[in-house]
Amino acid sequence: MTGPAYPVVLVVDDHELVREVLVATLRAQHIDAHCCTETTVPGIVREAAAHPPGLVLLDLELGRGPHGVPIDGVDAIAMLRAAGWAVLVVSAERRLAQVAAAIAAGAIGQVPKSASFATLFETVLRAVAGTPVMTEQERQTWLGLDRRERAGAARRAALLARLTARERLVLQRLAEGRRAAEIAEESVVSVTTVRSQIRAILAKLEVSSQLGAVALINAGSEG
């Protein structure tokens, strides 16, 4: 009888209860499952190295690091794949770009967080057995989305690079909800000067409104 394709499962999730219940359920099926207590990328890779390569069930949203920066599980995928691990990701449905990046990085499939525990468990069992959990058409769809997201990010970066340091500051203040008068008072310049700077920002970013400019900078900061 052929054994599982991935005899070891490492569950990476910043919610202790979720990972412990899943590991216990997998062990009940005689699968060598382990909780990963690390949620930083170096920590995950380090803990994975303590086990023979198998399947990592990876939550893409792992909370925030010591400086408040969100920890993105996508950053761990390439290193896990290089070490011989297969990666199945779990992510919120609204974060399509993040899922697409994970698939592009080599993840074998994804399970939305809205899925039932039964669906998640069944998908993990299929992955452990070596059964594909994503069709080739689905994979190509995700890869296409990733290419479009990367192209959009490159265009946003190119547009924002046109701004001077002062214009970047003004745009940041607009994104924070400040009015021109407030920006002028903070910078000790006239409102006319700030409005002129805003017009220059709109022209350089090729948008017709302050909302468009703020949407552009916010799109670049979403994870």
Backbone as a chain_set.jsonl record, in Angstrom:
{"seq": "MTGPAYPVVLVVDDHELVREVLVATLRAQHIDAHCCTETTVPGIVREAAAHPPGLVLLDLELGRGPHGVPIDGVDAIAMLRAAGWAVLVVSAERRLAQVAAAIAAGAIGQVPKSASFATLFETVLRAVAGTPVMTEQERQTWLGLDRRERAGAARRAALLARLTARERLVLQRLAEGRRAAEIAEESVVSVTTVRSQIRAILAKLEVSSQLGAVALINAGSEG", "coords": {"N": [[0.856, -1.212, 0.0], [0.574, 2.175, -0.876], [2.097, 4.903, 0.774], [1.272, 8.125, 2.322], [1.664, 11.111, 0.314], [2.74, 13.288, 1.544], [3.913, 12.815, 4.465], [4.273, 14.274, 6.801], [2.761, 16.975, 8.49], [2.705, 20.405, 8.978], [1.262, 22.849, 10.853], [0.608, 26.183, 10.499], [-0.511, 28.869, 12.101], [-1.727, 31.826, 13.565], [-3.654, 31.636, 15.464], [-4.065, 29.918, 18.261], [-5.963, 27.974, 19.13], [-7.17, 27.117, 16.734], [-5.041, 25.889, 15.309], [-4.333, 23.852, 17.113], [-6.645, 22.255, 17.329], [-6.907, 21.37, 14.683], [-4.499, 19.972, 14.332], [-4.821, 17.934, 16.248], [-7.022, 16.612, 15.159], [-5.976, 15.705, 12.75], [-3.984, 14.004, 13.693], [-5.576, 12.044, 14.788], [-6.233, 10.73, 12.552], [-4.006, 9.332, 12.071], [-1.928, 10.84, 11.052], [1.157, 12.424, 10.933], [1.174, 15.147, 12.472], [1.949, 18.56, 13.333], [2.029, 21.43, 15.477], [3.017, 24.653, 14.579], [4.628, 26.926, 16.427], [5.738, 29.302, 15.863], [5.381, 32.493, 14.292], [6.68, 34.3, 12.735], [8.443, 34.861, 9.654], [11.247, 33.948, 9.508], [11.183, 32.337, 11.811], [9.21, 30.397, 11.208], [10.39, 29.045, 9.05], [12.654, 28.091, 10.316], [11.522, 26.376, 12.269], [10.267, 24.546, 10.607], [12.47, 23.291, 9.549], [13.145, 21.521, 11.486], [11.773, 19.242, 11.061], [11.108, 16.394, 8.893], [10.617, 17.141, 5.425], [7.31, 17.949, 4.361], [3.932, 18.684, 4.261], [2.929, 22.019, 4.566], [0.456, 23.763, 6.207], [-0.522, 26.854, 5.767], [-1.4, 29.837, 7.207], [-1.995, 32.887, 5.728], [-2.213, 35.347, 6.915], [-0.692, 36.463, 9.563], [-0.809, 38.053, 11.814], [0.843, 40.816, 13.447], [4.216, 42.071, 13.377], [6.952, 42.915, 15.672], [7.213, 45.672, 15.263], [4.793, 46.521, 14.443], [4.285, 45.947, 11.809], [2.472, 44.192, 9.351], [2.64, 40.615, 9.204], [3.324, 38.695, 6.506], [2.438, 35.689, 5.237], [3.077, 34.839, 2.694], [5.704, 35.498, 2.212], [7.165, 33.429, 3.261], [6.863, 31.244, 1.648], [8.503, 30.647, -0.677], [10.945, 29.951, 0.531], [10.191, 27.743, 2.079], [9.365, 26.007, 0.062], [11.812, 25.662, -1.256], [13.081, 24.16, 0.633], [11.873, 21.774, 0.376], [9.205, 21.484, 1.109], [5.677, 21.199, 0.564], [3.109, 23.62, 0.119], [0.063, 24.617, 1.404], [-2.305, 27.09, 1.403], [-4.165, 29.305, 3.6], [-6.535, 31.844, 3.54], [-8.171, 35.053, 3.887], [-11.111, 35.714, 2.003], [-11.297, 38.186, 0.772], [-8.762, 38.961, 0.15], [-7.565, 38.63, -2.479], [-5.37, 39.247, -4.114], [-3.235, 38.609, -2.468], [-3.521, 35.835, -2.194], [-3.136, 35.129, -4.863], [-0.452, 35.873, -5.152], [0.669, 34.006, -3.449], [0.13, 31.582, -4.758], [1.616, 32.031, -7.064], [4.098, 31.984, -5.912], [4.432, 29.357, -5.433], [2.608, 27.814, -3.945], [0.425, 25.014, -3.483], [-2.277, 25.19, -3.487], [-5.329, 26.724, -2.192], [-7.348, 27.552, 0.652], [-10.263, 29.172, 1.556], [-10.79, 31.303, 4.423], [-13.393, 31.365, 5.174], [-14.37, 28.888, 4.71], [-15.802, 25.808, 5.882], [-14.8, 23.877, 8.784], [-14.808, 21.204, 8.15], [-14.489, 21.231, 5.373], [-11.948, 22.379, 5.169], [-10.436, 20.419, 6.509], [-10.874, 18.177, 4.881], [-9.675, 19.062, 2.518], [-7.008, 19.27, 3.327], [-6.464, 16.557, 3.838], [-6.687, 15.52, 1.248], [-4.553, 16.846, 0.043], [-2.415, 15.815, 1.536], [-2.482, 13.194, 0.686], [-1.554, 13.498, -1.832], [-3.245, 14.19, -3.814], [-4.341, 16.437, -6.285], [-5.334, 19.697, -5.296], [-6.178, 21.816, -6.617], [-7.193, 22.847, -9.799], [-5.555, 22.933, -13.025], [-6.524, 24.983, -14.584], [-7.565, 26.713, -12.619], [-5.197, 27.371, -11.34], [-3.849, 28.775, -13.373], [-5.562, 30.938, -13.604], [-5.167, 32.239, -11.136], [-2.444, 32.851, -11.45], [-2.576, 34.619, -13.58], [-3.957, 36.735, -12.378], [-2.036, 37.481, -10.5], [0.005, 38.428, -12.185], [-1.263, 40.677, -13.267], [-1.647, 42.187, -10.958], [0.996, 42.697, -10.21], [1.837, 44.216, -12.392], [0.159, 46.419, -12.076], [1.084, 47.37, -9.604], [3.676, 48.094, -10.308], [3.162, 50.185, -12.087], [1.899, 52.001, -10.345], [4.031, 52.548, -8.628], [5.793, 53.785, -10.392], [4.384, 56.097, -11.061], [4.141, 57.372, -8.544], [6.796, 57.859, -8.071], [7.3, 60.13, -9.457], [6.714, 62.261, -7.871], [7.798, 64.98, -5.799], [9.616, 65.181, -2.662], [8.237, 66.891, -0.976], [5.701, 66.946, -2.193], [4.97, 64.303, -1.832], [4.653, 64.27, 0.918], [2.486, 66.023, 1.23], [0.535, 64.55, -0.138], [0.393, 62.325, 1.528], [-0.671, 63.517, 3.809], [-3.182, 64.236, 2.802], [-4.196, 61.677, 2.43], [-4.511, 60.989, 5.039], [-6.712, 62.353, 5.681], [-6.57, 65.084, 5.992], [-7.29, 68.564, 5.455], [-6.668, 71.115, 2.938], [-6.2, 73.58, 4.183], [-5.419, 72.813, 6.738], [-3.068, 71.436, 6.196], [-1.552, 73.508, 5.189], [-1.327, 75.16, 7.443], [0.121, 73.497, 9.166], [2.504, 73.297, 7.754], [3.338, 75.856, 7.599], [2.828, 77.531, 5.394], [1.116, 79.206, 2.67], [-2.396, 78.657, 1.953], [-2.902, 78.781, -0.732], [-0.458, 77.976, -1.82], [-0.371, 75.264, -1.018], [-2.603, 74.302, -2.377], [-1.716, 74.602, -4.962], [0.337, 72.759, -4.961], [-1.172, 70.45, -4.661], [-2.546, 70.406, -7.1], [-0.381, 69.928, -8.779], [0.32, 67.385, -7.92], [-1.925, 65.872, -8.7], [-1.714, 66.116, -11.481], [0.752, 64.855, -12.004], [0.21, 62.286, -11.131], [-1.691, 61.537, -12.846], [-4.461, 61.663, -12.382], [-7.833, 62.797, -11.724], [-8.856, 63.822, -9.413], [-8.625, 64.485, -5.848], [-9.457, 62.282, -4.426], [-8.885, 60.234, -6.205], [-6.094, 60.346, -6.206], [-5.515, 59.703, -3.538], [-6.614, 57.153, -3.448], [-4.828, 55.845, -5.076], [-2.368, 55.906, -3.663], [-3.159, 54.533, -1.408], [-3.771, 52.038, -2.466], [-1.277, 51.081, -2.959], [-0.383, 50.565, -0.408], [-1.842, 48.527, 0.673], [-1.995, 45.305, 2.023]], "CA": [[0.0, 0.0, 0.0], [1.365, 3.393, -0.987], [1.902, 5.822, 1.895], [0.898, 9.497, 1.938], [2.681, 11.869, -0.413], [3.346, 14.195, 2.521], [3.632, 12.159, 5.75], [4.362, 15.236, 7.899], [1.994, 18.201, 8.284], [3.027, 21.476, 9.919], [0.166, 23.82, 10.815], [1.068, 27.525, 10.866], [-1.655, 29.761, 12.284], [-1.504, 32.603, 14.781], [-4.72, 31.327, 16.414], [-3.642, 28.678, 18.911], [-7.036, 26.983, 19.158], [-7.358, 26.581, 15.384], [-3.97, 24.959, 14.953], [-4.335, 22.685, 17.994], [-7.765, 21.393, 16.948], [-6.599, 20.749, 13.402], [-3.434, 18.981, 14.545], [-5.401, 16.798, 16.966], [-7.892, 15.893, 14.227], [-5.095, 15.012, 11.806], [-3.333, 12.896, 14.4], [-6.583, 11.001, 14.934], [-6.212, 10.012, 11.276], [-2.661, 8.742, 12.014], [-1.038, 11.715, 10.288], [2.178, 13.026, 11.804], [0.908, 16.597, 12.387], [2.608, 19.348, 14.371], [1.743, 22.86, 15.562], [4.149, 25.571, 14.493], [4.374, 28.008, 17.379], [6.339, 30.516, 15.316], [4.564, 33.196, 13.296], [7.527, 35.131, 11.884], [8.959, 34.083, 8.525], [12.436, 33.17, 9.894], [10.803, 31.337, 12.792], [8.493, 29.323, 10.522], [11.383, 28.279, 8.279], [13.503, 27.401, 11.301], [10.776, 25.266, 12.868], [10.065, 23.541, 9.56], [13.729, 22.566, 9.364], [13.259, 20.506, 12.542], [10.969, 18.082, 10.657], [11.265, 15.989, 7.495], [9.684, 17.922, 4.594], [5.983, 17.41, 4.118], [2.954, 19.698, 3.865], [2.679, 23.131, 5.483], [-0.815, 24.478, 6.084], [-0.021, 28.181, 6.116], [-2.282, 31.012, 7.253], [-1.245, 33.998, 5.144], [-2.312, 36.521, 7.789], [-0.103, 35.981, 10.812], [-0.734, 39.122, 12.801], [1.824, 41.879, 13.228], [5.524, 41.905, 13.984], [7.245, 43.783, 16.817], [7.103, 47.088, 14.909], [3.455, 46.765, 13.94], [4.184, 45.638, 10.378], [1.8, 42.901, 9.146], [3.467, 39.487, 8.781], [2.704, 38.095, 5.33], [2.894, 34.315, 5.062], [3.604, 34.643, 1.333], [7.156, 35.654, 2.243], [7.796, 32.179, 3.7], [6.575, 30.14, 0.734], [9.653, 30.276, -1.511], [11.948, 29.27, 1.364], [9.654, 26.432, 2.425], [9.424, 25.184, -1.157], [13.217, 25.328, -1.497], [13.462, 23.142, 1.617], [11.192, 20.534, 0.041], [7.844, 21.449, 1.62], [4.531, 21.674, -0.205], [2.423, 24.633, 0.931], [-1.36, 24.865, 1.179], [-2.523, 28.343, 2.133], [-5.477, 29.706, 4.078], [-6.569, 33.303, 3.492], [-9.476, 35.705, 3.786], [-11.557, 35.77, 0.611], [-11.137, 39.52, 0.196], [-7.351, 39.21, -0.159], [-7.301, 37.838, -3.68], [-4.015, 39.497, -4.596], [-2.321, 37.87, -1.602], [-3.635, 34.429, -2.593], [-2.488, 35.012, -6.173], [0.993, 35.91, -4.914], [1.042, 32.733, -2.834], [0.132, 30.568, -5.815], [2.768, 32.338, -7.925], [5.304, 31.619, -5.162], [4.566, 27.908, -5.43], [1.614, 27.108, -3.142], [-0.298, 24.013, -4.279], [-3.695, 25.487, -3.463], [-5.755, 27.634, -1.139], [-8.651, 27.33, 1.282], [-10.702, 30.438, 2.167], [-11.078, 31.226, 5.852], [-14.836, 31.2, 5.353], [-14.717, 27.479, 4.523], [-16.066, 25.07, 7.112], [-13.682, 23.051, 9.251], [-14.863, 19.946, 7.401], [-13.891, 21.485, 4.06], [-10.512, 22.558, 5.389], [-9.857, 19.124, 6.869], [-10.91, 17.326, 3.687], [-8.667, 19.564, 1.575], [-5.702, 18.876, 3.852], [-6.325, 15.115, 3.612], [-6.414, 15.322, -0.186], [-3.186, 17.305, -0.213], [-1.503, 14.84, 2.154], [-2.484, 12.001, -0.164], [-0.958, 13.811, -3.122], [-4.307, 14.501, -4.78], [-4.373, 17.882, -6.568], [-6.416, 20.445, -4.64], [-6.446, 22.952, -7.495], [-7.064, 22.466, -11.201], [-4.595, 23.742, -13.769], [-7.23, 26.208, -14.99], [-7.591, 27.587, -11.445], [-3.836, 27.873, -11.117], [-3.566, 29.789, -14.386], [-6.356, 32.124, -13.252], [-4.444, 32.915, -10.052], [-1.198, 33.402, -11.987], [-2.946, 35.791, -14.369], [-4.255, 37.811, -11.437], [-0.77, 37.933, -9.928], [0.699, 39.243, -13.192], [-1.947, 41.98, -13.349], [-1.367, 42.919, -9.717], [2.388, 43.162, -10.271], [1.887, 45.296, -13.378], [-0.471, 47.577, -11.449], [1.992, 47.883, -8.572], [4.797, 48.745, -10.986], [2.675, 51.471, -12.606], [1.705, 52.91, -9.199], [5.35, 52.96, -8.143], [6.357, 54.709, -11.366], [3.674, 57.373, -10.923], [4.503, 57.994, -7.264], [8.195, 58.281, -8.142], [7.333, 61.455, -10.079], [6.467, 63.294, -6.863], [8.89, 65.461, -4.955], [9.44, 64.823, -1.254], [7.175, 67.75, -0.439], [4.43, 66.488, -2.744], [4.657, 63.041, -1.162], [4.162, 64.605, 2.247], [1.138, 66.577, 1.057], [-0.343, 63.431, -0.493], [0.204, 61.527, 2.736], [-1.602, 64.249, 4.672], [-4.507, 64.08, 2.2], [-4.625, 60.305, 2.716], [-4.881, 60.968, 6.461], [-7.961, 63.09, 5.836], [-6.333, 66.513, 6.267], [-7.701, 69.54, 4.449], [-5.584, 71.973, 2.457], [-5.923, 74.607, 5.194], [-4.696, 72.173, 7.84], [-1.721, 71.156, 5.7], [-0.881, 74.808, 5.096], [-1.004, 75.608, 8.799], [1.181, 72.63, 9.681], [3.747, 73.542, 7.013], [3.61, 77.294, 7.65], [2.778, 78.094, 4.038], [-0.239, 79.659, 2.361], [-3.312, 77.669, 1.384], [-2.692, 78.841, -2.182], [0.717, 77.136, -2.113], [-0.761, 73.858, -0.863], [-3.504, 73.95, -3.483], [-0.867, 74.482, -6.147], [1.021, 71.471, -4.822], [-2.17, 69.401, -4.907], [-2.756, 70.359, -8.554], [0.797, 69.286, -9.36], [0.218, 65.964, -7.578], [-2.937, 65.27, -9.564], [-1.188, 66.055, -12.844], [1.809, 63.849, -12.075], [-0.36, 60.954, -10.929], [-2.641, 61.316, -13.941], [-5.806, 61.475, -11.831], [-8.601, 64.034, -11.83], [-9.368, 64.262, -8.126], [-7.854, 64.095, -4.668], [-9.862, 60.91, -4.089], [-8.124, 59.345, -7.069], [-4.706, 60.333, -5.737], [-5.484, 58.966, -2.271], [-6.865, 55.747, -3.773], [-3.61, 55.294, -5.661], [-1.372, 55.66, -2.621], [-3.692, 53.5, -0.521], [-3.655, 50.754, -3.156], [0.103, 50.63, -2.805], [-0.094, 50.218, 0.977], [-2.674, 47.402, 1.11], [-1.313, 44.029, 2.013]], "C": [[0.881, 1.247, 0.0], [1.046, 4.341, 0.165], [1.528, 7.205, 1.401], [2.035, 10.202, 1.216], [3.443, 12.793, 0.53], [3.043, 13.67, 3.928], [3.683, 13.094, 6.95], [3.554, 16.482, 7.539], [2.359, 19.189, 9.385], [1.96, 22.558, 9.771], [0.655, 25.156, 11.356], [-0.134, 28.456, 10.908], [-1.437, 30.528, 13.575], [-2.62, 32.425, 15.809], [-4.448, 29.938, 17.005], [-4.72, 27.601, 18.865], [-7.223, 26.319, 17.804], [-6.296, 25.548, 15.077], [-3.992, 23.704, 15.824], [-5.473, 21.725, 17.647], [-7.462, 20.663, 15.649], [-5.534, 19.671, 13.565], [-3.987, 17.741, 15.239], [-6.265, 15.951, 16.033], [-7.062, 15.118, 13.213], [-4.413, 13.819, 12.47], [-4.288, 11.735, 14.625], [-6.689, 10.148, 13.671], [-4.819, 9.412, 11.016], [-1.723, 9.517, 11.09], [-0.104, 12.404, 11.27], [2.088, 14.554, 11.696], [1.51, 17.317, 13.581], [2.119, 20.795, 14.31], [3.051, 23.632, 15.402], [3.834, 26.762, 15.399], [4.954, 29.338, 16.917], [5.386, 31.166, 14.325], [5.368, 34.211, 12.489], [8.086, 34.259, 10.774], [10.227, 33.307, 8.901], [12.103, 32.048, 10.88], [10.1, 30.145, 12.165], [9.481, 28.432, 9.775], [12.274, 27.473, 9.218], [12.783, 26.198, 11.912], [10.517, 24.167, 11.847], [11.307, 22.682, 9.377], [13.927, 21.471, 10.406], [12.483, 19.235, 12.196], [11.355, 17.653, 9.241], [10.265, 16.768, 6.647], [8.367, 17.197, 4.364], [5.077, 18.5, 3.605], [2.835, 20.757, 4.957], [1.301, 23.697, 5.177], [-0.551, 25.863, 6.644], [-1.11, 29.243, 6.058], [-1.471, 32.197, 6.726], [-1.251, 35.248, 6.011], [-1.907, 36.124, 9.199], [0.061, 37.075, 11.863], [0.314, 40.155, 12.432], [3.122, 41.596, 13.97], [5.746, 42.903, 15.103], [7.105, 45.27, 16.532], [5.743, 47.418, 14.289], [3.26, 46.478, 12.471], [3.505, 44.277, 10.211], [2.78, 41.825, 8.663], [2.725, 38.767, 7.661], [3.289, 36.699, 5.115], [3.454, 34.037, 3.682], [5.13, 34.673, 1.336], [7.876, 34.373, 2.645], [7.73, 31.085, 2.641], [7.798, 29.703, -0.081], [10.706, 29.511, -0.706], [11.477, 27.88, 1.781], [9.711, 25.49, 1.225], [10.855, 24.751, -1.442], [13.703, 24.238, -0.551], [12.704, 21.832, 1.412], [9.76, 20.413, 0.521], [6.839, 21.844, 0.543], [3.757, 22.622, 0.712], [0.98, 24.788, 0.465], [-1.725, 26.073, 2.02], [-3.986, 28.552, 2.512], [-5.491, 31.234, 4.103], [-7.999, 33.807, 3.452], [-9.841, 35.872, 2.316], [-11.308, 37.125, -0.033], [-9.707, 39.777, -0.27], [-6.912, 38.378, -1.364], [-5.872, 38.026, -4.182], [-2.991, 38.717, -3.765], [-2.34, 36.379, -1.951], [-2.923, 34.21, -3.926], [-0.968, 35.015, -6.027], [1.479, 34.604, -4.312], [1.104, 31.619, -3.868], [1.33, 30.777, -6.739], [4.076, 31.937, -7.242], [5.467, 30.11, -5.038], [3.586, 27.139, -4.555], [0.798, 26.173, -4.03], [-1.802, 24.264, -4.32], [-4.041, 26.399, -2.314], [-7.129, 27.238, -0.621], [-9.081, 28.654, 1.904], [-11.024, 30.252, 3.646], [-12.565, 31.028, 6.131], [-15.277, 29.749, 5.203], [-14.962, 26.812, 5.878], [-14.835, 24.268, 7.513], [-13.633, 21.742, 8.475], [-14.222, 20.098, 6.03], [-12.383, 21.635, 4.169], [-9.849, 21.216, 5.639], [-9.799, 18.198, 5.65], [-9.844, 17.754, 2.676], [-7.263, 19.176, 2.022], [-5.466, 17.388, 3.606], [-6.015, 14.815, 2.148], [-4.989, 15.724, -0.52], [-2.164, 16.306, 0.335], [-1.378, 13.593, 1.286], [-1.843, 12.24, -1.525], [-1.976, 14.082, -4.208], [-4.33, 15.995, -5.036], [-5.568, 18.551, -5.906], [-6.786, 21.684, -5.449], [-6.256, 22.491, -8.925], [-6.029, 23.367, -11.878], [-5.243, 25.05, -14.23], [-7.285, 27.199, -13.831], [-6.212, 28.194, -11.192], [-3.494, 28.982, -12.105], [-4.342, 31.073, -14.123], [-5.657, 32.924, -12.161], [-3.16, 33.555, -10.575], [-1.474, 34.643, -12.838], [-3.258, 36.985, -13.479], [-2.967, 38.361, -10.833], [-0.001, 38.811, -10.91], [0.066, 40.624, -13.286], [-1.669, 42.822, -12.108], [0.049, 43.489, -9.735], [2.53, 44.319, -11.26], [1.274, 46.566, -12.801], [0.421, 48.209, -10.4], [3.169, 48.62, -9.196], [4.374, 50.114, -11.535], [2.479, 52.468, -11.468], [3.041, 53.437, -8.695], [5.973, 53.99, -9.079], [5.696, 56.081, -11.262], [4.09, 58.096, -9.646], [5.943, 58.497, -7.267], [8.34, 59.66, -8.789], [7.23, 62.577, -9.04], [7.738, 63.708, -6.142], [8.614, 65.028, -3.511], [8.302, 65.631, -0.627], [5.802, 67.293, -0.917], [4.007, 65.161, -2.114], [4.075, 63.298, 0.228], [2.735, 65.145, 2.183], [0.147, 65.454, 0.743], [-0.622, 62.55, 0.725], [-0.787, 62.2, 3.69], [-3.04, 64.173, 4.112], [-5.069, 62.69, 2.499], [-5.063, 60.148, 4.173], [-6.155, 61.748, 6.743], [-7.781, 64.566, 6.136], [-6.84, 67.367, 5.11], [-6.521, 70.427, 4.074], [-5.204, 73.014, 3.512], [-5.119, 74.033, 6.355], [-3.25, 71.885, 7.434], [-0.911, 72.442, 5.638], [-0.447, 75.297, 6.475], [0.148, 74.8, 9.381], [2.533, 72.972, 9.048], [4.179, 75.01, 7.027], [3.782, 77.859, 6.233], [1.334, 78.517, 3.787], [-1.085, 78.509, 1.815], [-3.154, 77.616, -0.129], [-1.53, 77.953, -2.6], [0.35, 75.661, -2.043], [-1.672, 73.432, -2.005], [-2.745, 73.8, -4.791], [-0.125, 73.146, -6.133], [0.064, 70.315, -5.11], [-2.449, 69.269, -6.399], [-1.589, 69.656, -9.243], [0.765, 67.772, -9.11], [-0.771, 65.267, -8.512], [-2.43, 65.107, -10.991], [-0.15, 64.94, -12.978], [1.265, 62.423, -11.93], [-1.407, 60.594, -11.979], [-4.031, 60.943, -13.422], [-6.513, 62.821, -11.83], [-9.111, 64.566, -10.496], [-8.451, 63.827, -6.99], [-8.201, 62.673, -4.247], [-9.087, 59.899, -4.924], [-6.682, 59.223, -6.631], [-4.57, 59.526, -4.458], [-5.711, 57.476, -2.518], [-5.605, 55.09, -4.313], [-2.57, 54.986, -4.591], [-1.85, 54.578, -1.647], [-3.596, 52.114, -1.14], [-2.254, 50.197, -2.992], [0.433, 50.177, -1.405], [-0.902, 49.041, 1.477], [-1.865, 46.12, 1.029], [-2.179, 42.877, 1.81]], "O": [[1.821, 1.352, 0.788], [-0.119, 4.56, 0.497], [1.47, 7.439, 0.193], [3.211, 9.933, 1.464], [4.632, 13.048, 0.344], [2.028, 14.038, 4.519], [3.184, 12.742, 8.019], [3.648, 16.986, 6.42], [2.327, 18.857, 10.57], [1.779, 23.114, 8.688], [1.063, 25.26, 12.513], [-0.707, 28.79, 9.871], [-1.008, 29.951, 14.574], [-2.553, 32.991, 16.901], [-4.588, 28.921, 16.325], [-4.422, 26.439, 18.591], [-7.411, 25.105, 17.723], [-6.613, 24.445, 14.631], [-3.705, 22.61, 15.338], [-5.282, 20.509, 17.671], [-7.731, 19.468, 15.529], [-5.654, 18.584, 13.0], [-3.657, 16.618, 14.858], [-6.246, 14.723, 16.106], [-7.411, 13.993, 12.857], [-4.286, 12.752, 11.869], [-3.87, 10.577, 14.651], [-7.163, 9.012, 13.703], [-4.497, 9.034, 9.89], [-0.851, 8.944, 10.438], [-0.534, 12.903, 12.31], [2.826, 15.175, 10.932], [1.579, 16.778, 14.686], [1.833, 21.32, 13.234], [4.063, 23.297, 16.018], [2.885, 27.508, 15.155], [4.687, 30.38, 17.517], [4.668, 30.475, 13.602], [4.806, 34.912, 11.648], [8.191, 33.043, 10.936], [10.289, 32.106, 8.64], [12.661, 30.953, 10.803], [10.36, 29.003, 12.545], [9.41, 27.206, 9.862], [12.603, 26.319, 8.944], [13.371, 25.126, 12.055], [10.546, 22.984, 12.187], [11.21, 21.49, 9.085], [14.775, 20.594, 10.236], [12.526, 18.259, 12.945], [11.873, 18.461, 8.472], [9.157, 17.033, 7.112], [8.332, 15.978, 4.196], [5.402, 19.173, 2.627], [2.661, 20.43, 6.131], [1.007, 24.064, 4.039], [-0.378, 26.03, 7.851], [-1.671, 29.515, 4.997], [-0.381, 32.474, 7.226], [-0.389, 36.113, 5.859], [-2.688, 35.521, 9.935], [0.965, 37.018, 12.696], [0.633, 40.347, 11.259], [3.133, 40.975, 15.033], [4.839, 43.658, 15.452], [6.898, 46.056, 17.456], [5.573, 48.476, 13.682], [2.185, 46.733, 11.93], [3.909, 43.307, 10.853], [3.639, 42.09, 7.822], [1.611, 38.283, 7.863], [4.48, 36.547, 4.845], [4.227, 33.096, 3.51], [5.773, 33.966, 0.56], [9.074, 34.239, 2.398], [8.464, 30.101, 2.725], [8.09, 28.51, -0.161], [11.288, 28.544, -1.197], [12.275, 26.943, 1.83], [10.063, 24.318, 1.361], [11.093, 23.606, -1.826], [14.618, 23.483, -0.88], [12.873, 20.888, 2.184], [9.147, 19.357, 0.365], [7.112, 22.711, -0.287], [3.749, 22.448, 1.93], [0.712, 25.053, -0.707], [-1.482, 26.082, 3.226], [-4.903, 28.059, 1.856], [-4.565, 31.853, 4.627], [-8.917, 33.097, 3.041], [-8.976, 36.14, 1.483], [-11.128, 37.21, -1.248], [-9.47, 40.727, -1.016], [-6.013, 37.542, -1.273], [-5.237, 37.069, -4.626], [-1.998, 38.223, -4.3], [-1.291, 35.737, -1.997], [-2.198, 33.23, -4.099], [-0.275, 34.25, -6.698], [2.576, 34.142, -4.626], [2.027, 30.805, -3.854], [1.981, 29.816, -7.148], [5.048, 31.591, -7.912], [6.509, 29.63, -4.593], [3.712, 25.922, -4.429], [0.513, 26.492, -5.184], [-2.521, 23.629, -5.092], [-3.169, 26.807, -1.547], [-7.952, 26.672, -1.34], [-8.336, 29.215, 2.708], [-11.471, 29.186, 4.068], [-12.943, 30.572, 7.211], [-16.415, 29.407, 5.524], [-14.391, 27.215, 6.891], [-13.948, 24.012, 6.7], [-12.555, 21.228, 8.177], [-13.502, 19.211, 5.572], [-11.633, 21.086, 3.362], [-8.814, 20.911, 5.046], [-8.797, 17.522, 5.421], [-9.192, 16.913, 2.057], [-6.427, 18.798, 1.202], [-4.37, 17.0, 3.202], [-5.182, 13.961, 1.844], [-4.298, 15.034, -1.27], [-1.173, 15.993, -0.324], [-0.3, 13.012, 1.169], [-1.613, 11.297, -2.282], [-1.626, 14.194, -5.383], [-4.339, 16.768, -4.078], [-6.683, 18.031, -5.952], [-7.604, 22.498, -5.02], [-5.272, 21.821, -9.239], [-5.679, 24.427, -11.36], [-4.593, 26.094, -14.262], [-7.076, 28.395, -14.031], [-6.086, 29.376, -10.873], [-2.921, 30.004, -11.728], [-3.845, 32.168, -14.386], [-5.565, 34.149, -12.249], [-2.823, 34.674, -10.19], [-0.7, 35.601, -12.819], [-2.872, 38.113, -13.786], [-2.823, 39.572, -10.672], [0.579, 39.823, -10.517], [0.772, 41.629, -13.375], [-1.479, 44.035, -12.205], [0.272, 44.628, -9.324], [3.253, 45.281, -11.0], [1.797, 47.661, -13.007], [0.511, 49.433, -10.309], [3.611, 49.646, -8.68], [5.131, 51.081, -11.459], [2.842, 53.638, -11.593], [3.174, 54.618, -8.374], [6.603, 54.948, -8.63], [6.369, 57.107, -11.362], [4.359, 59.297, -9.668], [6.276, 59.444, -6.554], [9.393, 60.287, -8.678], [7.619, 63.713, -9.31], [8.634, 62.896, -5.907], [7.518, 64.569, -3.187], [7.51, 65.106, 0.156], [4.85, 67.256, -0.137], [2.82, 64.927, -1.889], [3.132, 62.632, 0.656], [1.882, 64.767, 2.986], [-0.952, 65.417, 1.297], [-1.746, 62.089, 0.922], [-1.629, 61.539, 4.299], [-3.997, 64.059, 4.878], [-6.257, 62.536, 2.784], [-5.88, 59.287, 4.498], [-6.625, 61.807, 7.88], [-8.745, 65.239, 6.499], [-6.823, 66.953, 3.951], [-5.517, 70.488, 4.783], [-4.022, 73.296, 3.711], [-4.235, 74.701, 6.891], [-2.325, 72.066, 8.226], [0.269, 72.464, 5.989], [0.668, 75.789, 6.645], [1.044, 75.355, 10.016], [3.569, 72.942, 9.713], [5.251, 75.357, 6.531], [4.746, 78.562, 5.932], [0.443, 78.226, 4.585], [-0.564, 77.526, 1.289], [-3.257, 76.551, -0.738], [-1.605, 77.259, -3.613], [0.726, 74.888, -2.925], [-1.532, 72.333, -2.54], [-3.093, 72.968, -5.629], [0.019, 72.491, -7.165], [0.448, 69.323, -5.729], [-2.575, 68.157, -6.913], [-1.788, 68.882, -10.179], [1.136, 66.982, -9.978], [-0.48, 64.198, -9.048], [-2.681, 64.088, -11.635], [-0.17, 64.176, -13.943], [1.787, 61.482, -12.526], [-1.937, 59.482, -11.991], [-4.686, 60.041, -13.943], [-5.869, 63.866, -11.925], [-9.725, 65.632, -10.444], [-7.62, 62.931, -7.143], [-7.339, 61.939, -3.764], [-8.682, 58.847, -4.429], [-6.103, 58.137, -6.672], [-3.624, 58.753, -4.304], [-5.08, 56.634, -1.879], [-5.342, 53.918, -4.042], [-1.957, 53.918, -4.612], [-1.047, 53.803, -1.127], [-3.369, 51.128, -0.438], [-2.066, 48.984, -2.896], [1.424, 49.474, -1.207], [-0.682, 48.585, 2.599], [-1.136, 45.894, 0.063], [-1.702, 41.743, 1.784]]}, "num_chains": 1, "name": "protein.A"}
